[in-house]
Amino acid sequence: MGYTTLISFTAIIEQDEDGYFIATIPSLKSCYTQAKTLEGLYPRLQEVIKLCLEEEQPTNIKLIGVQQIQISGVNIYG
């Protein structure tokens, strides 16, 4: 008989230029999802984590922090 366990993951959530929320799980390669609202993002995030766990084991990553970096002298095209 199988059992379930509670596992915690760190999610990084960003908002793109179109207003979509994009979440990534650093400890699972290629584990990301998006939604128009945060309320819509959380169930999708749980679903994609479960799908990623079917294919890979999470790596042990210690998130130190998030920092914004400013640089100058960069040409932006588009």
KAGI-V63423 format. One line per field, one symbol per residue. ss: DSSP state (H for helix, E for strand, C for the rest). phi: phi as a letter, one per 20 degrees, with the letter a starting at -180 (. if undefined). psi: psi as a letter, one per 20 degrees, with the letter a starting at -180 (. if undefined). Layout:
# KAGI-V63423
ss: ???
phi: ???
psi: ???
This chain:
# KAGI-V63423
ss: CCCCCCCCCCEEEEECCCCCEEEEECCCCCCEEEECCHHHHHHHHHHHHHHHHHHCCCCCCCCCCCCCCCCCCCCCCC
phi: .ecdcecdcedddcdefenfeddcdgecfldbbbbfcfffffffffffffffffdbefeeddfercceddccmdeddp
psi: prqqqppqqpppprprijiqpppqohiopkorrqrhqhhhgghhggghggghhhhrpqqnpopgrpppppqrkpppq.
